[in-house]
Amino acid sequence: MCLGWICLTETPGKSSRLSLKHSYFSFRSVNRRCTSLVITAAEDKILVADKSGDVYSYSITEPQAEGKFELGHLSMLLDAALSPNDRYILTADRDEKIRVSLTKAPYNIVSYCLGHEEFVSRIFVVPNYPDLLLSASGDCTLRLWKYETGEEVYCCQLSSICGSETTKMEQKYIVSRIAYCCQGSYVAILCDCIPTVYIFQLDAVAQQLVYREQISLKHKCWDIAFEETGEIWILQEDSEAPLQLYRPCDGQWKSVTDDEELQRMSKYLLDNWTAFEGFVGAESHYSSLYKASFDNMAVYLQRKEERIQKQKKKRQNLQHDANGQTKKIKAEESSL
Protein backbone atom coordinates (compact mmCIF):
# COMPACT_ATOMS: atom_id res chain seq x y z
CA MET A 1 0.00 0.00 0.00
CA CYS A 2 1.28 3.49 -0.89
CA LEU A 3 -0.72 6.64 -0.18
CA GLY A 4 -3.80 6.33 -2.40
CA TRP A 5 -2.75 3.06 -4.00
CA ILE A 6 -3.66 -0.43 -2.83
CA CYS A 7 -1.85 -3.34 -4.44
CA LEU A 8 -2.49 -7.00 -3.66
CA THR A 9 -2.05 -10.45 -5.13
CA GLU A 10 -4.09 -13.60 -5.07
CA THR A 11 -3.06 -17.09 -6.06
CA PRO A 12 -5.95 -19.11 -7.52
CA GLY A 13 -3.58 -21.60 -9.12
CA LYS A 14 0.15 -21.83 -9.63
CA SER A 15 0.35 -18.26 -10.91
CA SER A 16 -0.69 -15.07 -9.16
CA ARG A 17 -2.89 -12.19 -10.16
CA LEU A 18 -1.85 -8.63 -9.43
CA SER A 19 -4.63 -6.20 -8.54
CA LEU A 20 -4.10 -2.43 -8.46
CA LYS A 21 -6.79 -0.17 -7.03
CA HIS A 22 -7.06 3.61 -7.13
CA SER A 23 -9.69 5.41 -9.15
CA TYR A 24 -9.85 2.32 -11.40
CA PHE A 25 -9.06 -1.39 -11.30
CA SER A 26 -6.14 -3.04 -13.02
CA PHE A 27 -5.50 -6.79 -13.10
CA ARG A 28 -2.25 -8.34 -14.33
CA SER A 29 -1.20 -11.97 -14.64
CA VAL A 30 2.01 -12.93 -12.87
CA ASN A 31 4.02 -16.00 -13.85
CA ARG A 32 4.88 -17.21 -10.34
CA ARG A 33 3.52 -16.82 -6.84
CA CYS A 34 4.41 -13.38 -5.49
CA THR A 35 6.43 -13.07 -2.29
CA SER A 36 6.79 -9.27 -2.09
CA LEU A 37 5.30 -6.12 -3.62
CA VAL A 38 6.88 -2.65 -3.62
CA ILE A 39 5.47 0.58 -5.08
CA THR A 40 8.09 3.13 -6.11
CA ALA A 41 8.21 6.51 -4.36
CA ALA A 42 7.50 8.10 -7.74
CA GLU A 43 4.33 5.96 -7.89
CA ASP A 44 5.00 5.06 -11.50
CA LYS A 45 5.48 1.29 -11.16
CA ILE A 46 5.17 -1.76 -8.94
CA LEU A 47 8.03 -4.17 -8.35
CA VAL A 48 6.98 -7.79 -7.84
CA ALA A 49 9.32 -10.41 -6.39
CA ASP A 50 8.31 -14.02 -6.90
CA LYS A 51 8.98 -17.52 -5.66
CA SER A 52 11.26 -18.41 -8.58
CA GLY A 53 13.73 -15.64 -7.64
CA ASP A 54 12.77 -13.03 -10.25
CA VAL A 55 11.65 -9.41 -9.98
CA TYR A 56 9.27 -7.90 -12.55
CA SER A 57 8.08 -4.30 -12.83
CA TYR A 58 4.54 -3.30 -13.78
CA SER A 59 3.65 0.18 -14.94
CA ILE A 60 1.04 2.13 -12.98
CA THR A 61 0.65 4.81 -15.63
CA GLU A 62 0.08 2.16 -18.31
CA PRO A 63 -2.33 -0.23 -16.57
CA GLN A 64 -2.54 -2.72 -19.44
CA ALA A 65 1.19 -3.02 -20.10
CA GLU A 66 2.93 -6.37 -19.63
CA GLY A 67 5.43 -6.92 -16.84
CA LYS A 68 9.11 -6.23 -17.50
CA PHE A 69 11.85 -8.50 -16.16
CA GLU A 70 14.25 -6.54 -13.93
CA LEU A 71 16.55 -8.98 -12.13
CA GLY A 72 16.86 -12.56 -10.97
CA HIS A 73 18.32 -14.62 -8.12
CA LEU A 74 19.26 -18.30 -8.21
CA SER A 75 17.23 -18.76 -5.04
CA MET A 76 13.68 -18.02 -3.91
CA LEU A 77 13.10 -14.34 -3.13
CA LEU A 78 11.45 -13.66 0.23
CA ASP A 79 11.36 -9.86 0.36
CA ALA A 80 12.18 -6.72 -1.60
CA ALA A 81 12.56 -3.03 -0.74
CA LEU A 82 13.42 0.29 -2.35
CA SER A 83 15.51 3.16 -1.04
CA PRO A 84 13.35 6.26 -0.37
CA ASN A 85 14.69 8.00 -3.48
CA ASP A 86 14.12 4.91 -5.68
CA ARG A 87 17.85 4.76 -6.46
CA TYR A 88 18.39 1.24 -5.11
CA ILE A 89 16.38 -1.95 -5.15
CA LEU A 90 17.19 -4.42 -2.39
CA THR A 91 16.28 -8.10 -2.59
CA ALA A 92 16.54 -10.86 0.02
CA ASP A 93 16.60 -14.57 -0.72
CA ARG A 94 16.55 -18.01 0.83
CA ASP A 95 20.33 -18.38 0.47
CA GLU A 96 21.13 -15.84 3.23
CA LYS A 97 21.91 -13.03 0.77
CA ILE A 98 20.76 -9.43 0.51
CA ARG A 99 21.58 -7.87 -2.86
CA VAL A 100 21.68 -4.13 -3.53
CA SER A 101 21.21 -3.11 -7.18
CA LEU A 102 20.60 0.08 -9.11
CA THR A 103 16.89 0.40 -9.85
CA LYS A 104 17.42 1.87 -13.31
CA ALA A 105 20.08 -0.74 -14.15
CA PRO A 106 19.41 -3.80 -11.96
CA TYR A 107 22.19 -5.77 -13.64
CA ASN A 108 24.58 -3.36 -11.91
CA ILE A 109 25.04 -4.84 -8.43
CA VAL A 110 26.24 -2.23 -5.93
CA SER A 111 26.87 -4.51 -2.94
CA TYR A 112 25.88 -7.62 -1.02
CA CYS A 113 24.96 -7.62 2.67
CA LEU A 114 26.36 -10.94 3.87
CA GLY A 115 26.28 -12.27 7.40
CA HIS A 116 23.00 -14.05 7.98
CA GLU A 117 23.30 -17.80 8.46
CA GLU A 118 19.78 -18.70 7.33
CA PHE A 119 17.17 -17.37 4.91
CA VAL A 120 16.46 -13.62 5.07
CA SER A 121 12.79 -13.23 5.97
CA ARG A 122 12.43 -9.41 6.04
CA ILE A 123 14.30 -6.28 4.93
CA PHE A 124 13.39 -2.64 5.61
CA VAL A 125 15.12 0.60 4.59
CA VAL A 126 14.79 3.13 7.42
CA PRO A 127 12.95 6.12 5.88
CA ASN A 128 14.45 8.91 8.04
CA TYR A 129 17.93 7.31 7.90
CA PRO A 130 17.92 6.18 4.27
CA ASP A 131 21.46 4.80 4.36
CA LEU A 132 20.48 2.19 6.97
CA LEU A 133 18.81 -1.17 6.39
CA LEU A 134 17.12 -3.49 8.87
CA SER A 135 17.09 -7.21 8.11
CA ALA A 136 15.77 -10.32 9.86
CA SER A 137 16.46 -13.99 9.28
CA GLY A 138 15.78 -17.59 10.16
CA ASP A 139 18.98 -17.41 12.22
CA CYS A 140 16.90 -15.43 14.79
CA THR A 141 18.84 -12.20 14.40
CA LEU A 142 17.86 -8.62 13.64
CA ARG A 143 20.69 -6.78 11.88
CA LEU A 144 21.50 -3.21 10.90
CA TRP A 145 23.48 -2.42 7.75
CA LYS A 146 25.03 0.38 5.77
CA TYR A 147 23.70 -1.29 2.68
CA GLU A 148 25.47 0.81 0.03
CA THR A 149 28.77 -0.70 1.16
CA GLY A 150 27.38 -3.97 2.55
CA GLU A 151 28.73 -3.21 6.03
CA GLU A 152 27.00 -4.78 9.01
CA VAL A 153 27.00 -2.31 11.91
CA TYR A 154 24.84 -4.11 14.50
CA CYS A 155 23.49 -7.58 15.20
CA CYS A 156 20.80 -8.38 17.77
CA GLN A 157 20.30 -12.00 18.90
CA LEU A 158 16.54 -12.08 19.39
CA SER A 159 16.60 -15.22 21.52
CA SER A 160 18.70 -13.42 24.15
CA ILE A 161 16.18 -10.58 24.38
CA CYS A 162 12.77 -12.00 23.53
CA GLY A 163 12.94 -15.46 25.10
CA SER A 164 12.72 -16.69 28.65
CA GLU A 165 15.43 -18.94 30.05
CA THR A 166 13.26 -22.02 29.43
CA THR A 167 12.46 -21.23 25.79
CA LYS A 168 15.65 -19.58 24.50
CA MET A 169 17.07 -22.78 23.03
CA GLU A 170 13.87 -24.29 21.61
CA GLN A 171 12.01 -21.26 20.22
CA LYS A 172 12.71 -19.88 16.75
CA TYR A 173 12.35 -16.09 16.55
CA ILE A 174 11.70 -15.60 12.84
CA VAL A 175 10.63 -12.03 12.12
CA SER A 176 7.54 -11.96 9.90
CA ARG A 177 6.77 -8.20 10.07
CA ILE A 178 8.73 -5.00 10.62
CA ALA A 179 6.97 -1.69 11.34
CA TYR A 180 8.64 1.67 11.91
CA CYS A 181 7.69 5.03 13.40
CA CYS A 182 9.86 8.03 12.42
CA GLN A 183 8.71 9.93 15.51
CA GLY A 184 11.01 8.42 18.10
CA SER A 185 12.63 5.97 15.64
CA TYR A 186 10.71 3.04 17.06
CA VAL A 187 10.88 -0.42 15.47
CA ALA A 188 8.16 -2.98 16.14
CA ILE A 189 8.52 -6.58 15.01
CA LEU A 190 6.36 -9.68 14.92
CA CYS A 191 7.90 -13.12 15.16
CA ASP A 192 6.28 -16.02 13.36
CA CYS A 193 3.58 -17.82 15.43
CA ILE A 194 4.49 -15.87 18.62
CA PRO A 195 1.66 -13.74 20.14
CA THR A 196 3.95 -10.85 21.08
CA VAL A 197 4.99 -7.50 19.63
CA TYR A 198 8.62 -6.59 20.39
CA ILE A 199 9.54 -2.89 20.38
CA PHE A 200 13.01 -1.46 19.85
CA GLN A 201 14.35 2.04 19.39
CA LEU A 202 16.89 2.85 16.72
CA ASP A 203 19.88 4.85 17.94
CA ALA A 204 21.17 6.12 14.59
CA VAL A 205 24.17 7.88 16.13
CA ALA A 206 25.44 4.77 17.92
CA GLN A 207 24.06 2.64 15.07
CA GLN A 208 22.33 0.10 17.28
CA LEU A 209 18.91 -1.11 18.35
CA VAL A 210 17.83 -0.61 21.94
CA TYR A 211 15.19 -2.99 23.30
CA ARG A 212 12.30 -1.11 24.96
CA GLU A 213 9.38 -3.39 25.75
CA GLN A 214 7.06 -6.12 24.53
CA ILE A 215 3.29 -6.31 24.15
CA SER A 216 2.01 -9.77 25.02
CA LEU A 217 -1.25 -10.93 23.46
CA LYS A 218 -3.46 -14.00 23.77
CA HIS A 219 -3.60 -14.76 20.06
CA LYS A 220 -1.12 -14.99 17.19
CA CYS A 221 -0.55 -11.71 15.34
CA TRP A 222 -0.94 -11.36 11.60
CA ASP A 223 0.22 -7.79 11.05
CA ILE A 224 1.23 -4.53 12.74
CA ALA A 225 1.37 -0.87 11.69
CA PHE A 226 2.41 2.41 13.28
CA GLU A 227 0.51 5.67 13.15
CA GLU A 228 2.67 8.79 12.73
CA THR A 229 1.86 9.62 16.36
CA GLY A 230 3.33 6.31 17.57
CA GLU A 231 0.10 4.35 18.05
CA ILE A 232 0.36 0.68 17.10
CA TRP A 233 -2.39 -1.21 15.28
CA ILE A 234 -2.29 -4.99 15.71
CA LEU A 235 -4.26 -7.46 13.60
CA GLN A 236 -4.57 -10.77 15.42
CA GLU A 237 -6.10 -14.22 15.03
CA ASP A 238 -9.18 -13.57 17.17
CA SER A 239 -12.72 -13.72 15.83
CA GLU A 240 -14.04 -11.68 18.78
CA ALA A 241 -11.47 -8.86 18.87
CA PRO A 242 -9.36 -9.05 15.70
CA LEU A 243 -7.97 -5.52 16.00
CA GLN A 244 -6.02 -4.03 18.89
CA LEU A 245 -4.81 -0.46 19.37
CA TYR A 246 -1.94 0.52 21.68
CA ARG A 247 -1.08 4.14 22.44
CA PRO A 248 2.24 5.45 23.86
CA CYS A 249 1.87 6.88 27.34
CA ASP A 250 4.71 7.74 29.74
CA GLY A 251 7.19 5.71 27.75
CA GLN A 252 5.00 2.60 27.47
CA TRP A 253 2.33 1.40 25.06
CA LYS A 254 -1.06 0.87 26.67
CA SER A 255 -4.19 -0.78 25.29
CA VAL A 256 -6.99 1.49 24.06
CA THR A 257 -10.58 0.24 23.87
CA ASP A 258 -12.77 3.37 23.61
CA ASP A 259 -11.41 4.72 20.34
CA GLU A 260 -14.13 5.36 17.71
CA GLU A 261 -11.88 4.43 14.78
CA LEU A 262 -10.93 1.18 16.49
CA GLN A 263 -14.58 0.28 17.03
CA ARG A 264 -15.51 1.14 13.44
CA MET A 265 -12.69 -0.88 11.91
CA SER A 266 -13.24 -3.80 14.30
CA LYS A 267 -16.89 -3.97 13.24
CA TYR A 268 -15.85 -4.04 9.57
CA LEU A 269 -13.42 -6.90 10.20
CA LEU A 270 -15.99 -8.89 12.17
CA ASP A 271 -18.60 -8.41 9.43
CA ASN A 272 -16.11 -9.82 6.92
CA TRP A 273 -14.43 -12.42 9.13
CA THR A 274 -15.15 -15.23 6.67
CA ALA A 275 -12.36 -13.80 4.49
CA PHE A 276 -9.86 -14.54 7.29
CA GLU A 277 -11.09 -17.96 8.42
CA GLY A 278 -8.78 -19.81 6.04
CA PHE A 279 -5.76 -18.33 7.83
CA VAL A 280 -6.85 -19.21 11.37
CA GLY A 281 -4.62 -21.90 12.83
CA ALA A 282 -2.34 -21.92 9.79
CA GLU A 283 1.09 -23.45 10.34
CA SER A 284 4.32 -21.56 9.86
CA HIS A 285 5.43 -21.24 6.23
CA TYR A 286 8.96 -20.36 7.35
CA SER A 287 9.81 -23.77 8.84
CA SER A 288 10.07 -25.31 5.36
CA LEU A 289 12.72 -22.75 4.36
CA TYR A 290 15.38 -24.21 6.63
CA LYS A 291 17.84 -26.34 4.71
CA ALA A 292 18.34 -29.91 5.84
CA SER A 293 21.85 -30.65 7.05
CA PHE A 294 23.57 -34.02 6.86
CA ASP A 295 26.47 -35.35 8.89
CA ASN A 296 28.23 -37.17 6.06
CA MET A 297 31.18 -38.21 8.23
CA ALA A 298 28.92 -39.91 10.76
CA VAL A 299 27.11 -41.78 7.99
CA TYR A 300 30.46 -42.79 6.43
CA LEU A 301 31.84 -44.10 9.74
CA GLN A 302 28.65 -46.01 10.44
CA ARG A 303 28.71 -47.71 7.04
CA LYS A 304 32.43 -48.44 7.41
CA GLU A 305 31.79 -50.14 10.75
CA GLU A 306 28.99 -52.18 9.20
CA ARG A 307 31.33 -53.35 6.42
CA ILE A 308 34.03 -54.30 8.93
CA GLN A 309 31.54 -56.32 10.99
CA LYS A 310 30.26 -58.10 7.88
CA GLN A 311 33.81 -58.97 6.79
CA LYS A 312 34.67 -60.17 10.29
CA LYS A 313 31.57 -62.35 10.40
CA LYS A 314 32.37 -63.73 6.96
CA ARG A 315 35.93 -64.65 8.02
CA GLN A 316 34.58 -66.31 11.16
CA ASN A 317 32.16 -68.37 9.09
CA LEU A 318 34.93 -69.38 6.69
CA GLN A 319 37.18 -70.31 9.62
CA HIS A 320 34.38 -72.35 11.18
CA ASP A 321 33.76 -74.19 7.91
CA ALA A 322 37.50 -74.83 7.50
CA ASN A 323 37.77 -76.22 11.03
CA GLY A 324 34.80 -78.46 10.43
CA GLN A 325 36.27 -79.79 7.23
CA THR A 326 39.63 -80.49 8.95
CA LYS A 327 37.92 -82.47 11.73
CA LYS A 328 35.99 -84.51 9.18
CA ILE A 329 39.19 -85.46 7.28
CA LYS A 330 40.95 -86.47 10.51
CA ALA A 331 37.99 -88.60 11.51
CA GLU A 332 38.03 -90.42 8.17
CA GLU A 333 41.80 -91.03 8.40
CA SER A 334 41.53 -92.51 11.90
CA SER A 335 38.78 -94.91 10.76
CA LEU A 336 41.08 -96.27 8.12
N, C-alpha and C positions, 0 to 999 in steps of 0.2 A: 504494500500500500504506500502511496506517495501523494500527499496533499489531496487533490480531488480525484486521483486515479485509484481504482481497485483492480488488482490483477490476481487471478487465481487459476489453478489447474485442477483438472479431474482426470481420473484414469479409468475409463470404462473397460478398456482391454489392455493390450500390451503397450499401446501408445497413449499419450496424454493429449488433452485439449486445453489450449490456452484461451482464457476468457478475459477481455479487457473492458472495463466499464467506466464510462464518464458520462457524456451527454448522448452516447450511443453505445451499441454493443459490437464487439469484434471477437470472432472466434478463429483460432488458428490451430491447425493440426501439428503436433510435435512428434518426432520419430520415436523417442524413448521417454520413459517415465521421468518427470522433472524432479529434481532434488532441491533446487533453489531458484528463486526469481529475484531480479534486481532491476529497479527502474532508475535510469540515469538522472542526475541532478538537472540536466537540461530538459528532461521529460520528453525526449525525442525517440527513445527506444527502450525495449525491455531486453535484458540479458537472461537467458534461460540455461541453467546447468542441468545436465541429465545423468542418468544412471550409467550410461556407457562411457562417460568421461569427457563429453563434448560440451561446448558452450555455443549457443546460437543467439543471434540478435534479431529482434522483431521490431519493425518500425511502428511508432505510435501515430505519426503524421500520415502514414500510408497504411491504413488498417487492413488492406487486402493483400499487401505484399508478402511474399514468401520469406521464411527465415533465412538468415545468412550465417554460414559457419564462421566462427571467430577463432576458436582455439580448441585443442584437445589434450587430454591426459591419457596415459596408458592405464589408469586406474579409475574406479568409480569416483565421481565428484560428489561431495557431501554438502558443500556450501560455497557461496560466492559473494563478493562484496566489491564496492567501488569506492575510490577515494572521493571526498566531498567535491572536488573540482573535476571529477570524471577523468582524471589523467591516467589513473591506474585501475586495472581490474585484478582482483585477488581471488584465487581459487584454491580450495582445500580438498584433498582427496583421501582415499582409504589407505594409501601408502605413506602416511605420516608427513606428507609434503604440503607446504603452502607456497604457491607460485605467484610472483608479482610480475605483471606484464603491462605494456603500454596499451591503453584502450584502443587507440587509433591504429596501432600496429601490434596486435597481440602475439605475433610471431617473435617480437622483440622482447625477450625475457629480461627484466631488470634485476631480479634477485630471487633467491629461494630463502624461506624461513624454515630452517631445519633444526630439529631438536626434540620434537614429539616422538614418542616410542610406540604409539598406536595411531589409529585413524584420527583425523582431525574432524571433530563433529561440528564446531562452530567457529566463525571468524567475524570480527566486528571492528571497523575503522572508527576510532573515537572522533566524533564530529568537531569538538572544540579543541582537539589536539590532533590534527589530521595527519601527523607523521607517526602516530602510534596505532598499533594494531593489537587487539585482544584475540586470543585463540584458546580453544578448549579441545580436549582430546580424550580418547578412550584410555589414555594412561593416567587419567584422573588429575590432570594438571590444568591450571589456568595461567597462560603466559602472556607477557607483554613484549612487543617487538618494535624496533625501528625498522619498518618493513622495507623502506627504500634500499637499505643496505643489508637486510636480512639479519640484523643483530638482535639477539635476545637480550632484553634488559632486566627481566624479572620472571620468576617462576614460582607459582604458588601450588603446593601440594594440597589438594582439596581434602584428602583423607585426614590430614593432620589438623585441619580447621573445622571441617563439617561433621566429622564422625566422632562418636563416643569411643571410649577405650575398648568396648566389647564388639564394636562393628567396624573399626578402622581397617582390619585386615580382610574382612569378608565383603564389605560393601563396595560397589563400583560407583564412583561419582562422575558420571558422564554428563556433561553439560548439554542440555537440549535447547535452551533459550538463553539469550543475553539481551538485557534491556539496559538503557543508559539514560541518565538525566544530567543535562549540562549544568543545571543549577545545583552546585555542590559536587559535581563529578561523581555521582553515585552509580555503581554497577550492580544490577540485580541479576542473579542467575537461577535457572531451574536445572536440577539434575534429574535424569531419566528415572521415572517410577518412584521418586522420593517426594513426599508431600511437604516440601519445605522450600521457602524462598531464602536464598543467601544473599546478603547485601554487603558490598565492599565500597570503599571510596578510593578513587584514583588520586594518588599524589603525583602529579605530572612533573614536579620539580625533582623529587627523589626517584621518580620513575618506578613506582611500586604500587601495589594494591594493599589497602589496609582493611582488614575485616572489621565490620561494624556490628552486625546483628543478623539474626535469622527469624523468619516468620514461619512458625510451625502450623500446619493445617491438618485436617482430618482426612482429606482426600487428595489423590494425585492431582498435580497441576498440569494443565495443558499449555497455558501461555501466560505471559506477563507483559505489561506495558507501563511506562512512566508517563504521567502528565508533566507538563513543563514546570508545574509548581512542586513536583516531587511526590505526588500521590501515586500509588501503585495499584493498578488493576490486575486482578488475578482470575483467570478462568480455570475452574477446577471440575473434576469428575464427580459432580454432585447434582442429582436431579432436583433437589429441593432448594439449594442455594448455589447455583453454578458460578455466580460472579461475586467476588469479594473486592472491597475497596479499603486500602490502608493509607492513612494520612500522617505525614511527619509532624511530630509534636514533642518538643523538648528533647530533640535528638533521637527519638524513637518513632517507629511506625506503629500506629494504633488503628484497630479496626473501626470502620465507620458503617453504621447501619441505617441512619436516618437521612441519607442523601437522596434527593429526588431523582437525579440522573441514574444512580445505582438502582433504585427501585424500578425505574422505567426500563432500563436495559435488562434487568433480571427478568422482568415480566416477558419481554420479547424472547429471551432465550428459553424460558420455560414453555412459552407457547409454541416454540419450534424445536423442542427437545428431541423429537424423533430424528432430526438431522444428525444428532450427536450420539445416538444410542449405539451405533456400530463401532464407536471408539471406546465405549465403556468397558473396562476390564481388558483392554488390548495389551498384549505382551510387548516387551521392549523390542524395537527393531534395530537397536544398536548391538545387541549381544551377538548377532550373526556376523558382525563386521570384524570381530576378533579373528586373527589368523591362527589356525591350529599349529602347534609346535610339536616336533617329534624329536625324541632323544635317540638319534641314530646309533650312537655308541652303545647305549644300553641294549638296544635291539641286537646289534652286532655281537656283543659279548654273550648275550643269552643264546643266540643261535650257535655261536662257537662252542659254548658249553654243551649244548644239546648234541652237536656233532661229535665232540670228544666222548661223551657218554655212550653214544651209539657205537662208535669205533671200539671203545673199551668192552662193551657188552659183546660185540661181534668177535673180538679176540678171545674173550672168555669162553664163548660158545665153541669156537674153533679148537681151543685148548682142551675143552671138555671132551669134544668129539675125538680128538687125537689121543687123549688118555684112554678113552674107552676102546678105541681101536687097538692100542698097544696091549691092553689087558686081555683082549679077545685073542690076539695072536699068541701071547704067552700061554694062555689057557690051552690053546690047540696044540702047541708044542709040547707041553707037559703031558698031554693025553697020549701023545705018540710015544 
